[in-house]
């Protein structure tokens, strides 16, 4: 039978294709050498926003980079991430759980606003510290959405006061459009399926 491709032909085509791809990637990377502290937003209705943020915190720890977590809204409940970071990596990662529970649990707007403001004050101090390379503001988008914090004030601080090499990660659904516009990296988690809709409660190791 003539004309049939041989494994050698397939390998040669694959090698040529990968060589072209590498050349294109090298061209795209050419000149992109500057380091920059990024403003990162994880938002959307799907699960994984905080999980992605904590994954970045663990990467910082693996690189020996000092980092910090400030949790808005959350805080009343013990979580695996807080236990791991405080018990095993407290020398590199500060952890501040400033929330008192979700709004339907506290049922006290003034109390929620006060907790958010305390969290934001702590966040500002951590972000100003040039020794800290990443600060995760977990669920701050919820505080912004409900008006517990002023989005304009938060964005202005991040724009004007954040050290040039500090990364700041903001999580939570319904991130304000102005924050999305100001960010360097935005990821929207899309909900496709969730076990809660099937009557399954949050699972340790998955949800908390």
Buried (B, 14 or more C-beta within 10 A) or exposed (E): EEEEEEEEEEEEEEEEEEEEEEEEEEEEEEEEEEEEBBBBBBBBEBBBBBBBBBEBBBEBBEEEBBBBBBBBBBBEEEBEBBEBBBEEBEEBBBBBBBBBBBBEEBEEEEEBBEBBBBBBEBBBBBBBBEEBBBBBBBBBBBBBBBEBBEBEEBBEBBEEEBBEEBBBBBBBBEBBEEBEEBBEEBBBBEEEEEEEEEEEEEEEEEBB
